[in-house]
C-alpha cells in the first residue's frame, strides 16, 4: 500500500474506483479518471493510501506483539477479531473522509 505512493496513481485510486463509479459505469469511470487532474482529489487518494498503509502496518506490529505476549492459540483466536476491527475502522474512516473530501472538491469547483 505505502509503496504504491511512489507510482503515478496510488493503490486507493484503483481500489475505490468501483465503489465510486457504481460498478465501473463508463461515464463515471471517465469522470473518476479525469478527477486525477484536481489537486484536492490527488491529495485525498494519497491520504487514503497513506492511512490504509499505516493502519495495516499497525495491525502487523500488533500481531507481532500479540504473539510474544500471549500463547499462540490465543493470538490465533484473536487474529480474526483484530482484522475485523481494523477493516471496519478503516472502511468507516475512508467513507467519511471521502465524502468530506468530495464535498470540499465540489465547493472549490463551485467557487471558481
ABEGO torsion letter per residue (X at the ends): XAAAAABABBAAAAAAAAAAAGGGBAAAAAAAAAAAABAAAAAAAAAAAAAAAAAAAAAAAAAAAAAAABBAAAAAAAAAAAAAAAAAAAAAAAAAAAAAAAAAAAAAAAAX
